[in-house]
């Protein structure tokens, strides 16, 4: 009896069929991919029983026989997260456990890359607010994965989709790192240079060992946020070494396209030292929301000042009253 094949192709049929989690799926490898990433190409696929669209990532042949890459692919497919701002995984399929193509299946996201979404906003009055709302949605997704001990490590515009013009989804956990590290995380640089945090490039900072943690994603999203608002990434150079040097040494330049309060938020998110950044995704989100609030009126500022100094004011009034009382006694 022949062994069961989880990956198969029929004669005179261009489709490749994949058996994952008790169901058959398929895709046409001759169609142009929907997109490409560091690890693989993503194709439009279908659930065989009803034709529902799914996404199928095929790990690139150049990496398919690398055991570290295979382990990352399995890890990505196994992250069975359910969150409205994440792309949900279905599972993975492979010819053999140690060689040959490996496929990662996920739910299909109907929408635009966030770069295209931002371009569609043009110069509308609420452009900055809509970009901020999209970034806040990514921060909700990061808060979720961070709470489950996962660091994404590759936040960038091409990994953020806007579904049906509104809902934002973070994609591609292919190089995510679990808390406590993993057996492939110490082998050289992993990430995208134009968005990477200094600790992704260094082993030490100011004489102390650095760790990949939630603040790493916060840094990457800060660079992404700047790019979405301005249309450019000032860390990008023609030579990768120069890009990495900028990430380690240079701060983002101030931009007239970014309101001053938001610029301060982005600067804090992209501090070179991890301890100086926002420490959680929610802290970053709240800072963005506060930066969008209008400046308080002078009456509100005065009221806030009085509340802040009420103890001092009461003491001063009592002091003046005591002096006046003493003067009256002496008359």
SEZA-84352 format. One record per residue: residue in three letters; y, x, z of N, C-alpha, C, O in turn. Coordinates in steps of 0.05 Angstrom, whole numbers, always signed. Atoms other than C-alpha are relative to their C-alpha. Layout:
# SEZA-84352
ALA:Y:X:Z:Y:X:Z:Y:X:Z:Y:X:Z
...
//
This chain:
# SEZA-84352
UNK:-24:+17:+0:+0:+0:+0:+25:+18:+0:+27:+36:+16
UNK:-24:-16:+3:+68:+29:-21:+18:-4:+24:+19:-25:+36
UNK:-18:+1:-23:+118:+46:+34:+24:-17:-8:+33:-18:-31
UNK:-23:+18:+4:+176:-3:+42:+24:+17:-7:+30:+37:+7
UNK:-24:-14:+8:+239:+21:+6:+25:-16:+8:+28:-39:+1
UNK:-25:+14:-8:+306:+4:+38:+22:+4:-20:+43:-10:-19
UNK:-19:-4:+23:+343:+30:-24:-16:+0:-25:-36:+14:-28
UNK:+16:+2:+24:+319:+10:-92:+17:-8:-24:+39:-19:-20
UNK:-13:+8:+24:+340:+0:-164:-21:-10:-20:-42:+3:-23
UNK:+19:+12:+18:+305:-45:-215:+5:+9:-29:+28:+15:-36
UNK:-4:-8:+28:+293:-27:-289:+20:-19:-14:+20:-43:-10
UNK:-20:+14:+16:+350:-48:-335:+20:-16:+17:+31:-36:+8
UNK:-19:+14:-19:+392:-70:-275:+18:+22:+11:+9:+40:+25
UNK:-18:-22:-10:+454:-28:-259:+4:+0:+30:+13:+20:+41
UNK:-6:+3:-29:+457:-53:-187:-20:+17:+17:-43:+19:+10
UNK:+16:-12:-21:+431:-13:-128:-2:-19:+23:+18:-31:+32
UNK:+5:+19:-22:+399:-55:-73:-5:+14:+26:-20:+34:+27
UNK:+2:-13:-26:+404:-38:+0:-9:-20:+21:+1:-43:+22
UNK:+11:+18:-20:+364:-69:+57:+11:+10:+27:+4:+31:+37
UNK:-14:-8:-25:+405:-68:+121:-1:-24:+20:+6:-46:+13
UNK:+1:+20:-22:+393:-106:+187:-13:-26:-9:-3:-48:-3
UNK:+16:+24:+8:+342:-153:+155:+10:-15:-24:+0:-37:-30
UNK:-11:+14:+24:+383:-171:+93:+3:+20:-23:+6:+44:-19
UNK:-5:-16:+24:+391:-146:+22:+29:-3:-9:+41:-24:-9
UNK:-27:-2:+11:+458:-124:-6:-1:+16:-26:-21:+30:-31
UNK:+0:-15:+25:+477:-94:-73:+28:+7:-9:+48:-4:+0
UNK:-25:-8:+13:+532:-59:-112:-5:+14:-26:-28:+23:-31
UNK:+2:-12:+26:+545:-32:-181:+13:+28:+1:+38:+29:+2
UNK:-12:-27:-2:+555:+44:-178:+16:+8:-25:+31:+28:-24
UNK:-14:-6:+24:+584:+43:-248:+29:-12:+0:+45:-5:-17
UNK:-27:+11:-3:+645:+2:-226:+17:+21:+14:+8:+36:+31
UNK:-18:-19:-14:+706:+42:-204:+0:-6:+30:+0:-30:+37
UNK:-1:+5:-29:+708:+51:-128:+26:-13:+8:+47:-10:-6
UNK:-25:+12:-10:+758:+11:-88:+18:+21:+12:+42:+17:+13
UNK:-16:-22:-12:+780:+75:-54:-18:+23:+6:-43:+21:+5
UNK:+15:-24:-8:+759:+144:-33:+12:+12:+25:+36:+11:+29
UNK:-9:-12:-24:+762:+180:+33:-12:+28:+2:-24:+38:-17
UNK:+10:-27:-4:+743:+247:+63:-30:+1:-3:-41:+21:-13
UNK:+29:-1:+0:+670:+228:+69:-13:-13:-24:-35:-5:-32
UNK:+14:+15:+21:+656:+180:+12:+18:-18:-16:+42:-20:-11
UNK:-13:+19:+17:+674:+129:-40:-8:-29:+9:-31:-33:+16
UNK:+5:+28:-8:+680:+54:-24:-2:-18:-24:+16:-18:-41
UNK:+4:+18:+22:+652:+3:-72:+0:-29:+9:-6:-36:+32
UNK:+3:+29:-6:+655:-73:-76:-30:-7:-2:-43:-1:-21
UNK:+28:+8:-1:+587:-100:-56:-3:-29:+6:+16:-44:+9
UNK:+5:+29:-3:+553:-167:-47:-24:-4:+19:-43:+12:+18
UNK:+23:+9:-16:+507:-201:+3:-18:-16:-20:-9:-36:-31
UNK:+17:+12:+21:+448:-221:-41:-5:-29:+4:-7:-44:-16
UNK:+8:+28:-5:+432:-287:-8:+22:-20:-7:+16:-44:-13
UNK:-21:+19:+6:+501:-318:-20:+23:+11:-17:+42:-3:-23
UNK:-20:-12:+17:+543:-269:-61:+26:+7:+14:+46:+14:+2
UNK:-24:-7:-15:+593:-257:-5:+7:+29:-3:-10:+47:-4
UNK:-10:-28:+4:+636:-195:-15:-3:+16:+26:+1:+7:+48
UNK:+1:-20:-22:+624:-134:+29:+11:+26:-11:+16:+28:-35
UNK:-8:-27:+9:+647:-61:+26:-23:+19:+5:-36:+18:+27
UNK:+21:-20:-3:+597:-5:+15:+11:+28:-5:+21:+34:-26
UNK:-8:-28:+3:+615:+67:+28:-24:+17:-5:-43:+17:+11
UNK:+22:-19:+6:+570:+118:-5:+11:+28:+7:+30:+37:-5
UNK:-8:-27:-8:+575:+186:+28:-3:+18:-25:-22:+17:-39
UNK:+0:-17:+24:+593:+237:-25:-24:+19:-1:-33:+29:+20
UNK:+24:-17:+4:+534:+276:-54:+3:+28:+12:-16:+40:+22
UNK:-5:-28:-10:+567:+342:-34:-5:+2:+30:-11:+24:+41
UNK:+4:+0:-29:+560:+321:+40:-25:-13:+9:-33:-10:+32
UNK:+22:+17:-8:+499:+277:+39:-22:+14:+15:-35:+2:+32
UNK:+22:-15:-13:+450:+331:+60:+8:+16:+24:-7:+31:+36
UNK:-10:-14:-23:+494:+358:+115:-6:-18:+25:+3:-40:+26
UNK:+10:+17:-22:+463:+334:+181:+23:-9:+18:+22:-31:+29
UNK:-23:+9:-16:+530:+333:+217:+14:-24:-13:+22:-43:+1
UNK:-13:+22:+14:+560:+288:+163:-18:-25:+2:-7:-47:+6
UNK:+18:+23:-2:+498:+243:+165:+3:-13:+28:+2:-37:+30
UNK:-3:+10:-27:+506:+237:+240:+26:-16:+3:+26:-36:+17
UNK:-26:+15:-1:+579:+217:+232:-2:-27:-13:+8:-47:-3
UNK:+3:+25:+15:+560:+165:+181:-16:-21:+17:-8:-44:+18
UNK:+16:+18:-17:+507:+135:+227:+17:-10:+24:+16:-33:+32
UNK:-17:+8:-23:+557:+136:+285:+20:-21:-9:+24:-41:+6
UNK:-19:+20:+9:+609:+99:+244:-13:-27:-4:-2:-47:+5
UNK:+14:+26:+5:+559:+46:+223:-9:-13:+25:-12:-38:+26
UNK:+10:+12:-25:+535:+37:+294:+21:-11:+18:+15:-24:+39
UNK:-21:+10:-17:+603:+21:+323:+4:-30:-5:+21:-38:-21
UNK:+1:+29:+4:+591:-53:+327:+23:-14:+15:+19:-30:+32
UNK:-23:+11:-14:+662:-70:+348:+8:-26:-13:+5:-30:-37
UNK:-10:+26:+10:+691:-140:+341:+28:-3:+9:+33:-9:+33
UNK:-29:+3:-7:+767:-142:+339:+15:-8:-25:+8:+2:-47
UNK:-15:+10:+24:+816:-178:+293:+15:+22:-16:+22:+17:-39
UNK:-15:-21:+14:+851:-112:+276:-18:+24:-7:-8:+46:-12
UNK:+19:-20:+8:+788:-72:+260:-18:-11:-23:-23:-35:-23
UNK:+20:+8:+20:+742:-74:+199:-28:+1:+14:-35:+21:+26
UNK:+26:+2:-14:+674:-97:+226:-23:+11:-16:-25:+6:-40
UNK:+22:-13:+13:+612:-58:+210:-24:-18:-2:-28:-36:+14
UNK:+25:+15:+4:+546:-86:+183:-23:+19:+7:-42:+10:+21
UNK:+21:-19:-6:+502:-24:+187:-1:+22:-21:+17:+25:-37
UNK:+3:-21:+20:+476:+34:+145:-28:+1:-12:-46:-12:-1
UNK:+25:-1:+14:+421:+50:+97:-3:+28:-13:+18:+39:-22
UNK:+3:-27:+11:+391:+116:+72:-28:+2:-13:-47:-11:-5
UNK:+25:-5:+14:+336:+141:+25:-20:+13:+20:-43:+5:+21
UNK:+17:-15:-19:+309:+188:+79:+18:+9:+23:+42:+11:+19
UNK:-17:-7:-24:+333:+209:+149:+13:+27:-2:+31:+32:+14
UNK:-10:-27:+0:+348:+280:+129:+11:+9:-27:+21:+32:-30
UNK:-10:-8:+26:+368:+280:+55:+5:-24:-18:-5:-46:-12
UNK:-5:+21:+19:+393:+239:-3:+24:-18:+8:+34:-15:+30
UNK:-23:+17:-5:+448:+186:-7:-3:-17:+25:-24:-25:+33
UNK:-2:+17:-24:+470:+148:+55:+23:-19:-4:+44:-11:-14
UNK:-19:+21:+5:+508:+82:+53:+9:-13:+26:-8:-17:+44
UNK:-11:+14:-23:+554:+49:+105:+11:-26:-9:+28:-27:-27
UNK:-8:+27:+9:+564:-26:+99:+18:-12:+21:+14:-10:+45
UNK:-18:+14:-18:+622:-65:+128:+10:-25:-13:+7:-30:-37
UNK:-12:+24:+11:+657:-131:+120:+22:+7:-19:+36:+27:-16
UNK:-20:-5:+21:+703:-135:+60:+27:-10:+9:+30:-32:+20
UNK:-27:+7:-8:+778:-136:+73:+15:-6:-26:+19:+12:-43
UNK:-16:+8:+24:+818:-174:+20:+29:+4:+7:+41:-11:+22
UNK:-28:-5:-6:+887:-145:+21:+10:+25:-14:-2:+35:-33
UNK:-13:-23:+11:+932:-86:+7:+0:+23:+20:+1:+19:+44
UNK:-5:-23:-17:+938:-16:+33:+28:-3:+12:+45:-15:-1
UNK:-26:+5:-14:+996:-14:+83:+23:+12:-16:+46:+3:-14
UNK:-22:-11:+16:+1036:+31:+36:+10:-20:-21:+34:-23:-24
UNK:-7:+20:+20:+1034:-23:-18:+14:-24:+14:+33:-35:+3
UNK:-12:+22:-15:+1050:-76:+34:+30:+7:+7:+47:-10:+3
UNK:-27:-8:-7:+1112:-37:+57:+18:+0:-25:+41:-8:-23
UNK:-15:+0:+25:+1135:-28:-15:+8:-28:-8:+29:-33:-19
UNK:-5:+28:+7:+1130:-103:-25:+22:-12:+16:+34:-33:+9
UNK:-21:+11:-17:+1179:-114:+31:+28:+6:-11:+47:-8:-4
UNK:-26:-7:+11:+1235:-80:-8:+20:+7:+21:+14:+20:+41
UNK:-22:-5:-20:+1302:-78:+29:+7:-25:+15:+30:-30:+22
UNK:-4:+25:-15:+1293:-145:+64:+10:+6:+28:+6:+27:+39
UNK:-13:-4:-26:+1330:-155:+129:-19:+5:+23:-13:+19:+42
UNK:+20:-3:-21:+1267:-158:+171:-21:+21:-6:-43:+21:+6
UNK:+19:-21:+8:+1233:-98:+138:-9:+17:+23:-33:+21:+28
UNK:+7:-18:-22:+1236:-53:+199:-17:-16:+21:-36:-5:+32
UNK:+15:+16:-20:+1212:-109:+245:-29:-5:-10:-47:-4:+7
UNK:+27:+5:+11:+1152:-124:+199:-17:+25:+2:-41:+24:+8
UNK:+15:-25:-2:+1132:-51:+197:-7:+5:+29:-29:+14:+35
UNK:+5:-3:-28:+1138:-48:+273:-23:-18:+9:-41:-10:+24
UNK:+21:+19:-7:+1094:-110:+279:-28:+10:-10:-48:+7:+4
UNK:+25:-11:+11:+1041:-77:+234:-10:+23:+17:-33:+25:+23
UNK:+7:-23:-16:+1042:-13:+275:-10:-10:+28:-29:+1:+39
UNK:+9:+11:-25:+1035:-55:+339:-28:-11:-2:-44:-9:+17
UNK:+27:+10:+4:+973:-88:+310:-20:+23:-1:-42:+21:+10
UNK:+17:-24:+0:+943:-18:+297:-3:+9:+29:-25:+18:+37
UNK:+2:-9:-28:+959:-1:+370:-18:-19:+16:-32:-10:+34
UNK:+19:+18:-13:+921:-63:+392:-29:+8:-6:-46:+8:+11
UNK:+27:-9:+8:+861:-38:+353:-7:+26:+14:-29:+29:+24
UNK:+5:-25:-14:+868:+31:+383:-4:-4:+30:-21:+10:+42
UNK:+5:+7:-28:+873:+2:+453:-28:-9:+4:-41:-2:+24
UNK:+28:+11:-2:+807:-33:+440:-20:+23:-3:-38:+26:+14
UNK:+20:-22:+4:+770:+29:+413:+2:+21:+22:-18:+32:+31
UNK:-3:-20:-22:+800:+75:+466:-13:-10:+25:-25:+5:+40
UNK:+12:+12:-24:+776:+27:+521:-30:+3:-1:-44:+0:+19
UNK:+29:-3:+4:+706:+37:+492:-8:+30:-4:-30:+36:-14
UNK:+6:-29:+0:+710:+113:+495:+0:+13:-27:-13:+33:-31
UNK:+0:-11:+27:+725:+125:+421:+28:+8:-8:+47:-6:-3
UNK:-25:-9:+12:+781:+166:+389:-3:+1:-30:-22:+13:-40
UNK:+2:+3:+29:+794:+152:+315:+2:+27:-14:-16:+34:-30
UNK:-5:-27:+10:+822:+221:+296:+8:+2:-29:+12:+24:-40
UNK:-9:-1:+27:+844:+201:+226:+18:-23:-7:+14:-37:-27
UNK:-19:+21:+5:+901:+152:+231:+19:+9:-22:+32:+30:-20
UNK:-18:-6:+23:+940:+150:+165:+3:-26:-16:-14:-44:-13
UNK:-4:+25:+15:+967:+98:+117:-24:-10:-16:-29:-34:-17
UNK:+22:+8:+17:+906:+98:+72:-23:-12:+17:-42:-24:+5
UNK:+20:+11:-18:+864:+77:+133:+9:-26:+13:-3:-35:+33
UNK:-11:+25:-11:+906:+15:+147:+3:-20:-23:+17:-15:-42
UNK:-2:+22:+20:+899:-50:+108:+15:-24:+11:+13:-29:+35
UNK:-13:+25:-7:+941:-113:+109:-14:-22:-15:-12:-24:-39
UNK:+17:+21:+11:+897:-173:+99:+16:-26:-5:+29:-36:+14
UNK:-14:+25:+7:+927:-233:+62:+30:+0:+8:+41:-20:+15
UNK:-28:-2:-5:+997:-207:+74:+8:-2:+29:+32:-3:+35
UNK:-7:+3:-28:+993:-213:+150:-17:+16:+19:-7:+34:+32
UNK:+17:-13:-20:+933:-190:+190:-5:+30:-7:-12:+36:-30
UNK:+3:-29:+4:+929:-114:+198:-28:+9:+10:-36:+1:+32
UNK:+27:-10:-9:+861:-78:+201:-1:+30:-3:+6:+41:-24
UNK:+5:-29:+0:+847:-6:+219:-28:+6:-10:-47:-8:-2
UNK:+26:-6:+12:+791:+25:+178:-9:+28:+6:+5:+44:+18
UNK:+11:-27:+1:+746:+86:+174:-1:+14:+26:+16:+31:+33
UNK:+5:-15:-24:+718:+109:+239:-21:+22:-5:-36:+30:+13
UNK:+20:-19:+8:+678:+160:+201:+0:+27:+14:-20:+40:+16
UNK:-1:-25:-15:+703:+220:+241:+8:-5:+28:+17:+14:+42
UNK:-7:+6:-27:+714:+184:+306:-16:+17:+20:-39:+26:+14
UNK:+13:-16:-20:+697:+222:+369:-5:-17:+25:+13:-31:+34
UNK:+6:+14:-24:+662:+193:+429:+9:+16:+24:+10:+41:+22
UNK:-8:-14:-24:+688:+210:+499:-23:+19:+9:-46:+12:+7
UNK:+19:-20:-8:+654:+273:+525:-9:+18:-23:-25:+36:-19
UNK:+6:-17:+23:+651:+302:+455:-26:-7:-14:-40:-25:-5
UNK:+25:+4:+14:+594:+305:+406:-7:+27:-13:+9:+45:-13
UNK:+10:-26:+8:+553:+360:+375:+13:+12:-25:+9:+35:-32
UNK:-13:-11:+23:+596:+366:+313:+30:+2:+3:+44:+11:-15
UNK:-29:+1:-3:+666:+360:+343:+13:+27:+3:+37:+30:+0
UNK:-12:-27:-4:+675:+434:+357:-2:+18:-24:+5:+42:-22
UNK:+4:-16:+24:+659:+458:+287:+25:-2:-18:+25:-16:-38
UNK:-23:-2:+18:+728:+473:+257:+17:-25:+1:+14:-43:+18
UNK:-20:+21:+1:+785:+427:+239:-12:-26:-13:-25:-24:-33
UNK:+9:+26:+11:+770:+353:+228:+25:-19:+1:+37:-23:+22
UNK:-23:+18:+1:+824:+305:+205:+14:+3:-27:+4:+16:-45
UNK:-17:-2:+24:+880:+299:+152:+24:+16:+8:+40:+7:+25
UNK:-21:-18:-9:+930:+357:+158:+28:-14:+3:+42:-8:+22
UNK:-27:+11:+0:+992:+315:+142:+5:-18:+24:+28:-25:+30
UNK:-3:+19:-23:+979:+270:+203:-11:+11:+26:-9:-2:+47
UNK:+15:-10:-22:+940:+314:+250:+17:+11:+23:+38:+22:+19
UNK:-14:-9:-25:+961:+329:+322:-7:+30:+4:-27:+39:-5
UNK:+5:-29:-5:+967:+402:+345:-27:+5:+13:-39:+26:+6
UNK:+26:-6:-13:+905:+396:+389:-24:-2:-18:-45:+7:-11
UNK:+22:+0:+20:+863:+382:+327:-2:+27:-14:-22:+32:-27
UNK:+0:-26:+13:+882:+451:+303:-4:+23:+19:-13:+44:+11
UNK:+0:-22:-20:+884:+491:+368:-23:-4:+19:-34:-26:+22
UNK:+19:+1:-22:+834:+507:+422:+15:+1:+27:+5:-9:+48
UNK:-15:-3:-24:+888:+523:+473:+30:-6:-6:+39:-2:-28
UNK:-29:+5:+3:+961:+503:+485:+12:+8:+27:+5:-2:+48
UNK:-12:-10:-24:+1005:+540:+535:-20:+10:+20:-18:+6:+44
UNK:+20:-12:-17:+944:+576:+561:-21:-18:+11:-38:-10:+27
UNK:+19:+20:-10:+905:+512:+575:-16:-12:-23:-5:-16:-45
UNK:+17:+13:+21:+847:+481:+537:+10:-27:-6:+19:-42:+12
UNK:-10:+26:+9:+866:+420:+497:-24:-18:-5:-46:-9:-11
UNK:+22:+20:+4:+825:+356:+490:+9:-20:-22:+32:-27:-24
UNK:-5:+22:+19:+820:+305:+434:-3:-25:+16:-25:-31:+27
UNK:+1:+25:-16:+837:+239:+468:+19:-21:-13:+28:-18:-36
UNK:-16:+22:+10:+878:+176:+460:+27:+9:-11:+38:-2:-30
UNK:-26:-9:+9:+943:+215:+453:-1:+13:-27:+19:+15:-41
UNK:+3:-10:+27:+915:+247:+390:+5:-21:-21:+19:-17:-40
UNK:-5:+23:+18:+913:+179:+356:+29:-8:+1:+40:-16:-19
UNK:-28:+8:-3:+982:+164:+383:+18:+18:-16:+37:+9:-29
UNK:-16:-19:+16:+1010:+227:+351:-3:-7:-30:+17:-9:-44
UNK:+5:+6:+28:+977:+211:+284:+14:-26:-9:+25:-28:-31
UNK:-13:+26:+6:+1004:+139:+286:+30:+4:+0:+44:-10:-15
UNK:-29:-5:+0:+1073:+166:+303:+9:+12:-27:+30:+4:-37
UNK:-6:-11:+26:+1073:+208:+239:-2:-22:-22:+15:-23:-39
UNK:+4:+22:+19:+1046:+148:+200:+24:-20:+1:+34:-29:-19
UNK:-22:+19:-4:+1100:+103:+230:+26:+11:-13:+39:-4:-27
UNK:-24:-13:+12:+1155:+152:+208:-2:-2:-30:+18:-9:-44
UNK:+4:+1:+30:+1126:+154:+137:+4:-29:-10:+16:-32:-31
UNK:-3:+28:+9:+1123:+78:+132:+30:-8:+0:+38:-23:-18
UNK:-28:+7:-2:+1196:+72:+153:+17:+14:-20:+37:+3:-30
UNK:-17:-17:+17:+1223:+128:+110:-10:+3:-29:+5:+10:-47
UNK:+12:-5:+27:+1175:+132:+51:-9:+28:-5:-17:+35:-27
UNK:+9:-28:+4:+1160:+205:+63:-11:+12:+26:-5:+2:+47
UNK:+11:-14:-22:+1121:+251:+108:+10:+29:-1:+1:+45:-17
UNK:-12:-27:+1:+1162:+314:+124:-19:+22:+8:-12:+46:+5
UNK:+19:-20:-7:+1100:+350:+148:-16:+10:-25:-30:+30:-23
UNK:+15:-7:+24:+1071:+352:+77:+11:+24:-14:+35:+25:-20
UNK:-7:-23:+15:+1072:+419:+42:-21:+4:-22:-43:-6:-20
UNK:+19:-5:+22:+1039:+444:-22:-24:+17:+10:-46:+14:+0
UNK:+21:-17:-11:+999:+494:+20:-9:-12:+27:+8:-17:+44
UNK:+10:+12:-25:+954:+466:+75:+8:+16:+24:+14:+5:+45
UNK:-6:-17:-24:+968:+526:+121:+29:-6:+9:+34:-6:+33
UNK:-28:+6:-8:+1043:+510:+119:+2:-28:+13:+17:-31:+32
UNK:+0:+26:-12:+1029:+437:+135:-10:+2:+29:+2:-10:+47
UNK:+11:-3:-27:+987:+456:+195:+20:+15:+19:+22:+8:+42
UNK:-20:-15:-16:+1041:+505:+219:+22:-19:+8:+31:-18:+31
UNK:-21:+20:-7:+1093:+448:+216:-10:-18:+22:+5:-24:+41
UNK:+11:+18:-21:+1047:+403:+257:+0:+14:+27:+4:+0:+47
UNK:+1:-14:-26:+1043:+456:+311:+28:+7:+10:+31:+10:+35
UNK:-25:-11:-9:+1116:+477:+312:+25:-17:-5:+45:-14:+10
UNK:-24:+14:+8:+1165:+428:+280:-1:-29:+7:-21:-43:+5
UNK:-3:+28:-7:+1190:+361:+304:+8:-16:-25:+19:-4:-44
UNK:-9:+17:+22:+1203:+303:+257:+30:-1:-1:+43:-4:+19
UNK:-29:+1:+2:+1274:+304:+230:+11:-28:+4:-3:-48:-3
UNK:-12:+26:-3:+1321:+247:+248:+5:-12:-28:+12:+3:-47
UNK:-4:+13:+26:+1328:+196:+192:+19:-24:+3:+17:-39:+23
UNK:-19:+22:+0:+1384:+147:+176:-15:-27:-5:-4:-48:+1
UNK:+15:+24:+5:+1330:+97:+156:-15:-11:+24:-27:-32:+24
UNK:+13:+8:-25:+1303:+93:+227:+21:-5:+21:+36:+13:+28
UNK:-18:+5:-22:+1344:+59:+282:-3:+21:+22:-26:+29:+28
UNK:+1:-22:-19:+1362:+109:+336:-20:-5:+22:-35:+14:+30
UNK:+18:+5:-22:+1322:+75:+391:-29:+3:-10:-46:+12:+6
UNK:+27:-3:+11:+1260:+73:+346:-6:+30:-5:-29:+39:-1
UNK:+4:-29:+5:+1270:+146:+328:-7:+14:+26:-24:+32:+26
UNK:+7:-12:-26:+1268:+164:+402:-29:-7:+7:-43:+10:+19
UNK:+28:+8:-5:+1202:+125:+408:-19:+18:-16:-39:+28:-6
UNK:+18:-16:+17:+1172:+163:+349:+0:+29:+9:-21:+42:+9
UNK:-1:-27:-10:+1196:+230:+376:-19:+4:+24:-33:+23:+27
UNK:+18:-2:-23:+1160:+216:+442:-29:-2:-8:-46:+12:+3
UNK:+28:+3:+9:+1097:+194:+406:-10:+25:-13:-34:+31:-12
UNK:+8:-24:+15:+1096:+259:+366:+8:+26:+14:+12:+46:+1
UNK:-4:-24:-15:+1111:+308:+422:-23:+19:-5:-46:+11:-7
UNK:+21:-20:+5:+1072:+373:+411:-19:+2:+24:-43:+6:+20
UNK:+17:-1:-24:+1047:+373:+483:-10:-28:+6:+5:-47:+7
UNK:+12:+26:-4:+999:+316:+497:+11:-14:+25:+15:-39:+24
UNK:-9:+13:-25:+1025:+304:+568:+28:-12:-3:+35:-29:+13
UNK:-27:+10:+4:+1095:+289:+540:+0:-25:-18:+21:-38:-21
UNK:+1:+24:+17:+1071:+233:+493:-5:-25:+17:-9:-23:+41
UNK:+11:+24:-12:+1055:+161:+509:-29:+5:+5:-43:+17:-11
UNK:+28:-6:-8:+989:+164:+545:-20:-22:-8:-44:-17:-10
UNK:+17:+21:+9:+962:+97:+521:+12:-14:-24:+36:-13:-28
UNK:-10:+15:+23:+967:+54:+459:+18:-22:+9:+38:-28:-5
UNK:-17:+22:-9:+996:-3:+499:+28:+10:+9:+48:-4:+5
UNK:-26:-12:-8:+1051:+42:+527:+17:+5:-25:+41:-1:-24
UNK:-13:-4:+25:+1069:+61:+456:+10:-27:-12:+33:-29:-21
UNK:-7:+26:+10:+1068:-12:+435:+24:-12:+15:+43:-23:+2
UNK:-22:+11:-16:+1114:-34:+492:+26:+14:-6:+47:+1:-6
UNK:-24:-15:+6:+1163:+21:+475:+12:-9:-26:+36:-11:-29
UNK:-9:+10:+26:+1167:-4:+403:+14:-27:+4:+35:-32:-7
UNK:-11:+27:-4:+1179:-75:+426:+27:+1:+15:+45:-14:+8
UNK:-26:-3:-14:+1234:-53:+474:+21:+10:-18:+45:+2:-17
UNK:-19:-11:+19:+1267:-13:+419:+11:-20:-19:+33:-17:-30
UNK:-9:+21:+19:+1272:-76:+376:+19:-20:+13:+32:-35:+0
UNK:-17:+19:-14:+1309:-114:+430:+30:+7:-5:+36:+31:-7
UNK:-28:-6:+3:+1385:-121:+420:+12:+14:+24:+2:+10:+47
UNK:-14:-13:-23:+1431:-79:+463:+11:-21:+18:+22:-41:+8
UNK:-10:+20:-18:+1451:-116:+526:+31:-2:-1:+44:+18:-6
UNK:-29:+3:-1:+1522:-145:+532:+11:+14:+24:-4:+23:+42
UNK:-11:-14:-23:+1571:-113:+581:-5:-15:+25:-8:-3:+47
UNK:+6:+16:-24:+1559:-171:+629:-28:+6:+10:-33:+8:+34
UNK:+28:-6:-8:+1484:-158:+627:-3:+29:+11:-18:+34:+30
UNK:+0:-28:-10:+1496:-83:+636:+11:+1:+28:+0:+15:+45
UNK:-12:+0:-27:+1541:-97:+696:-19:-12:+20:-21:-2:+42
UNK:+19:+13:-18:+1490:-144:+726:-23:+18:+7:-32:+20:+30
UNK:+22:-19:-4:+1435:-93:+717:+9:+23:+19:-7:+32:+36
UNK:-10:-22:-16:+1479:-39:+748:+2:-9:+29:-5:+6:+48
UNK:-4:+11:-28:+1495:-83:+809:-28:-2:+13:-31:+5:+36
UNK:+26:+3:-12:+1421:-99:+819:-13:+27:+7:-26:+30:+28
UNK:+11:-26:-5:+1403:-26:+814:+13:+14:+24:+0:+30:+38
UNK:-14:-14:-21:+1456:-4:+864:+8:-19:+23:+26:-13:+39
UNK:-7:+20:-20:+1456:-66:+910:+0:+11:+29:+18:+5:+45
UNK:+1:-12:-27:+1436:-26:+972:+24:+17:+6:+36:+15:+27
UNK:-24:-17:-3:+1491:+24:+961:+25:-16:+3:+42:-10:+19
UNK:-24:+17:-1:+1542:-31:+949:+3:-14:+27:+24:-15:+38
UNK:-1:+13:-26:+1523:-68:+1012:+9:+19:+22:+25:+13:+40
UNK:-7:-21:-20:+1528:-4:+1053:+30:+6:-2:+43:+10:+18
UNK:-28:-6:+4:+1596:+10:+1022:+18:-22:+12:+38:-16:+25
UNK:-15:+23:-10:+1622:-60:+1038:+0:+0:+31:+21:-5:+43
UNK:+2:+0:-29:+1597:-56:+1109:+16:+23:+12:+28:+21:+33
UNK:-16:-23:-9:+1629:+13:+1116:+29:-6:+0:+44:+0:+19
UNK:-28:+7:+2:+1696:-12:+1092:+8:-20:+22:+29:-18:+34
UNK:-5:+21:-20:+1691:-73:+1138:+2:+13:+28:+19:+5:+44
UNK:+0:-13:-26:+1676:-28:+1197:+26:+16:+4:+37:+16:+26
UNK:-25:-16:-2:+1736:+17:+1182:+24:-19:+5:+41:-13:+22
UNK:-21:+20:-4:+1782:-44:+1176:+0:-11:+28:+21:-15:+41
UNK:+3:+11:-27:+1755:-72:+1241:+11:+20:+20:+24:+12:+40
UNK:-9:-21:-18:+1768:-6:+1276:+31:+3:+0:+43:+6:+20
UNK:-30:-2:+3:+1840:-3:+1249:+13:-23:+14:+33:-20:+28
UNK:-11:+23:-13:+1853:-74:+1273:-1:+2:+30:+17:-7:+44
UNK:+2:-4:-30:+1829:-56:+1343:+21:+20:+10:+30:+17:+32
UNK:-19:-20:-9:+1877:+3:+1345:+29:-10:-1:+47:+2:+11
UNK:-28:+10:+2:+1938:-39:+1327:+8:-14:+26:+31:-24:+28
//
